Amino acid sequence: MAFDINSFSGEMARNGIAKFSDFEVEVTGTPVGAGGASRINSGIIDGLINAAASAVGLGGIIGGAASVSQSLSFRIDLAQWPGRSITNIDYMDYGAPYKVGGKTNYGNSVAITIICSPSLVEREFFSAWQDLIGGDHRNGSKNFNLGYYDEYVCGQGFQIFQLDPNGNRTKVIKLVDSYPSAIGDMSYGWGNSEVVRLPITMSYRYYIEEDVPVPLINPTLENIASTVNAVKNLPAQIKGRSRAALDRAGVPRF
């Protein structure tokens, strides 16, 4: 049918438009497996979780693994929504060949960038994660031992969310068996006053894609009482996030 501007405008107004800026990333949980959970949680990662939480002023709101999750959620300012492809198999019967669908191919890596704090605790977090894969020789030891796969991958804890214009999560991609395969360079210069961003490449096996129901938000008086003082000290980039993101961080409504 002929193009109609009113129909087009009505469709855009009715169902809305997704924007590249409406996204959020969470990194929850730690690598687990045979002996992996106790080795990680009792040492490197636990200390980094607490440091990351303090670095963004969230330590007074929530603790433990949830703190580093909220820290990275506010600091990851670029991410990729991964795609996939199907390998075609040529089948010849008679005439033009059929293109039969075959193996499913995943991109197997997602690039992100992270806004760094002055202590670079974000880089230390991912470096310590890599130490579980290839040894902690960067700290002066002579340990180049390779880690076991099940001990360093994150099952489904690396999640990328699509947000609606109100900041509500509508869709999620969960990377299965992810780990940081590359920590990128950071170029410094006295003539450059821009924010330091850390490039990270997350490798994964495949992903799970799900719809996210919009939650009903009902903050309690206890939440308000426990966080009202911490809110005053939140960094500027956190205060500027969407209302829904702040609700997930436990920040009360005023």
C-alpha positions as CSV (number, residue, x, y, z in Angstrom):
1,M,0.0,0.0,0.0
2,A,1.1,3.6,-0.4
3,F,3.1,5.2,2.4
4,D,1.0,7.2,4.8
5,I,2.7,9.5,7.2
6,N,-0.1,9.4,9.7
7,S,0.0,5.6,9.9
8,F,3.7,5.8,10.3
9,S,3.5,8.3,13.1
10,G,0.8,6.4,14.8
11,E,2.9,3.2,14.7
12,M,5.9,4.9,16.2
13,A,3.8,6.6,18.9
14,R,1.9,3.4,19.8
15,N,4.8,0.9,20.1
16,G,7.6,3.3,20.7
17,I,11.3,3.3,19.5
18,A,14.2,1.5,21.1
19,K,17.4,3.7,21.6
20,F,21.0,2.5,21.7
21,S,21.4,4.5,24.9
22,D,18.6,2.6,26.7
23,F,20.6,-0.4,28.0
24,E,22.0,-1.7,31.2
25,V,24.6,-4.4,32.0
26,E,24.8,-6.5,35.2
27,V,27.7,-8.8,36.2
28,T,26.4,-11.0,39.0
29,G,27.8,-14.1,40.7
30,T,31.4,-15.4,40.6
31,P,33.0,-18.2,38.7
32,V,32.0,-21.5,40.3
33,G,32.9,-25.2,39.9
34,A,34.9,-27.9,41.5
35,G,36.8,-26.1,44.2
36,G,36.4,-22.8,42.3
37,A,33.8,-21.1,44.5
38,S,35.7,-21.4,47.8
39,R,39.1,-20.4,46.2
40,I,37.6,-17.3,44.6
41,N,35.2,-16.1,47.2
42,S,37.7,-16.5,50.1
43,G,40.4,-14.4,48.4
44,I,40.8,-12.2,45.4
45,I,37.2,-11.5,44.3
46,D,35.8,-10.8,47.8
47,G,38.2,-8.0,48.4
48,L,37.6,-6.5,45.0
49,I,33.9,-6.6,45.5
50,N,34.1,-4.5,48.6
51,A,36.6,-2.1,47.0
52,A,34.4,-1.7,43.9
53,A,31.3,-1.0,46.1
54,S,33.2,1.7,48.1
55,A,34.5,3.2,44.9
56,V,31.1,4.2,43.7
57,G,29.5,5.0,47.0
58,L,27.2,2.0,47.1
59,G,28.7,0.2,50.1
60,G,26.1,1.7,52.4
61,I,23.1,0.5,50.3
62,I,23.9,-3.1,49.5
63,G,26.8,-5.4,50.2
64,G,28.8,-8.3,48.8
65,A,28.3,-9.5,45.2
66,A,25.4,-7.2,44.7
67,S,27.6,-4.1,45.3
68,V,30.0,-4.9,42.4
69,S,27.0,-5.7,40.3
70,Q,25.5,-2.2,40.9
71,S,29.0,-0.6,40.4
72,L,29.5,-2.1,37.0
73,S,25.9,-1.5,36.1
74,F,26.4,2.3,36.3
75,R,29.9,2.3,34.9
76,I,29.5,0.1,31.7
77,D,28.7,2.8,29.2
78,L,29.1,0.7,26.0
79,A,28.1,-2.8,25.2
80,Q,27.0,-5.0,22.3
81,W,23.8,-6.9,21.8
82,P,25.1,-10.1,20.4
83,G,23.9,-11.7,17.2
84,R,24.1,-15.2,15.6
85,S,24.0,-16.9,12.3
86,I,23.1,-20.2,10.7
87,T,25.5,-22.2,8.5
88,N,23.8,-23.1,5.3
89,I,24.2,-26.6,3.8
90,D,23.7,-26.9,0.0
91,Y,21.3,-29.8,-0.9
92,M,21.0,-30.7,-4.5
93,D,18.0,-32.6,-5.8
94,Y,16.8,-31.1,-9.1
95,G,17.1,-27.6,-10.4
96,A,18.4,-24.9,-8.1
97,P,20.0,-26.2,-4.9
98,Y,18.2,-25.9,-1.5
99,K,19.9,-23.8,1.2
100,V,19.2,-26.0,4.3
101,G,19.8,-24.6,7.7
102,G,22.6,-26.2,9.7
103,K,24.7,-25.3,12.7
104,T,23.9,-22.3,14.8
105,N,26.9,-19.9,15.1
106,Y,27.2,-17.5,18.0
107,G,29.5,-14.4,17.9
108,N,31.2,-15.8,21.0
109,S,32.4,-12.4,22.2
110,V,30.9,-9.1,23.4
111,A,32.8,-5.9,23.7
112,I,32.1,-3.5,26.6
113,T,33.8,-0.3,27.9
114,I,33.8,0.7,31.6
115,I,34.1,4.2,33.2
116,C,37.1,3.8,35.5
117,S,37.4,5.0,39.1
118,P,40.8,6.6,40.1
119,S,41.9,3.4,41.8
120,L,41.2,1.4,38.6
121,V,39.5,-1.2,40.8
122,E,37.4,-2.2,37.7
123,R,40.6,-3.2,35.8
124,E,41.8,-5.1,38.9
125,F,38.5,-7.0,39.1
126,F,38.8,-8.3,35.5
127,S,42.5,-8.9,35.8
128,A,42.0,-11.1,38.9
129,W,39.3,-13.0,37.0
130,Q,41.8,-13.6,34.2
131,D,44.4,-14.8,36.8
132,L,42.0,-17.8,37.4
133,I,42.5,-18.7,33.7
134,G,46.2,-18.3,33.1
135,G,47.8,-18.0,36.5
136,D,48.6,-15.0,38.8
137,H,52.2,-14.4,37.5
138,R,51.4,-10.7,37.0
139,N,51.6,-10.4,40.8
140,G,55.2,-11.6,40.9
141,S,54.6,-15.3,41.3
142,K,55.8,-18.0,38.9
143,N,52.3,-19.5,38.5
144,F,51.5,-20.0,34.9
145,N,49.1,-22.9,35.5
146,L,45.9,-23.0,33.4
147,G,42.7,-23.0,35.3
148,Y,39.8,-25.5,34.9
149,Y,37.0,-24.2,32.6
150,D,34.3,-24.8,35.2
151,E,36.2,-22.8,37.8
152,Y,36.6,-19.5,35.9
153,V,33.4,-19.2,33.7
154,C,30.4,-17.3,34.9
155,G,27.3,-19.4,34.2
156,Q,24.6,-16.9,33.3
157,G,25.7,-13.9,35.4
158,F,26.7,-11.5,32.6
159,Q,23.4,-10.0,31.5
160,I,22.6,-7.2,29.0
161,F,19.2,-5.5,29.3
162,Q,17.1,-3.5,26.9
163,L,15.3,-0.6,28.6
164,D,12.1,1.2,27.7
165,P,12.0,5.1,27.8
166,N,11.1,4.9,31.5
167,G,14.1,2.8,32.4
168,N,12.2,-0.4,32.9
169,R,13.9,-3.6,31.6
170,T,12.0,-5.2,28.7
171,K,14.5,-7.8,27.3
172,V,17.6,-9.6,28.5
173,I,20.5,-11.5,27.0
174,K,22.3,-13.8,29.4
175,L,25.7,-14.9,28.3
176,V,26.4,-18.6,29.1
177,D,29.8,-19.6,30.4
178,S,31.4,-16.1,30.0
179,Y,34.8,-14.8,31.0
180,P,37.0,-11.8,30.2
181,S,39.2,-13.0,27.3
182,A,40.7,-9.6,26.6
183,I,41.5,-6.5,28.7
184,G,42.3,-3.7,26.3
185,D,44.9,-0.9,26.4
186,M,44.2,2.5,28.0
187,S,46.2,5.3,26.3
188,Y,47.3,8.1,28.6
189,G,48.5,11.6,27.7
190,W,48.9,15.0,29.4
191,G,46.9,16.7,26.7
192,N,43.9,14.4,27.1
193,S,41.5,15.2,29.9
194,E,38.7,12.8,28.8
195,V,37.3,10.1,31.1
196,V,39.4,6.9,31.3
197,R,37.5,4.0,29.8
198,L,38.5,0.3,30.1
199,P,37.8,-1.9,27.0
200,I,36.9,-5.5,27.9
201,T,36.0,-8.4,25.6
202,M,33.8,-11.1,27.2
203,S,33.9,-14.5,25.5
204,Y,30.9,-16.9,25.9
205,R,29.6,-20.2,24.7
206,Y,26.1,-19.1,23.7
207,Y,23.3,-16.9,25.0
208,I,19.8,-17.1,26.4
209,E,17.3,-14.4,25.4
210,E,14.2,-13.7,27.6
211,D,11.5,-11.1,28.0
212,V,11.5,-9.2,31.3
213,P,8.1,-8.3,32.9
214,V,8.0,-4.8,34.3
215,P,8.1,-5.0,38.1
216,L,5.8,-3.1,40.5
217,I,8.0,-0.9,42.6
218,N,7.0,-0.6,46.3
219,P,9.9,0.8,48.4
220,T,9.5,0.2,52.2
221,L,10.1,2.6,55.1
222,E,13.0,0.4,56.1
223,N,14.7,0.8,52.7
224,I,14.3,4.6,52.9
225,A,15.6,4.8,56.5
226,S,18.7,2.7,55.7
227,T,19.7,4.5,52.5
228,V,18.7,8.2,53.0
229,N,22.2,9.1,54.2
230,A,24.0,7.2,51.5
231,V,22.0,8.9,48.7
232,K,23.6,12.2,49.5
233,N,27.1,10.8,48.7
234,L,26.2,9.1,45.4
235,P,28.4,10.0,42.4
236,A,27.0,12.3,39.7
237,Q,26.7,9.6,37.1
238,I,24.6,7.5,39.4
239,K,22.2,10.4,40.2
240,G,21.8,11.0,36.5
241,R,20.6,7.4,35.8
242,S,17.0,6.5,35.1
243,R,14.5,6.3,37.9
244,A,14.2,2.6,37.4
245,A,17.9,2.0,37.7
246,L,18.0,3.9,41.0
247,D,15.1,1.8,42.3
248,R,17.1,-1.3,41.6
249,A,20.0,0.1,43.5
250,G,17.7,0.6,46.5
251,V,17.6,4.4,46.3
252,P,14.3,5.7,47.7
253,R,11.9,8.0,45.9
254,F,11.7,11.7,47.1
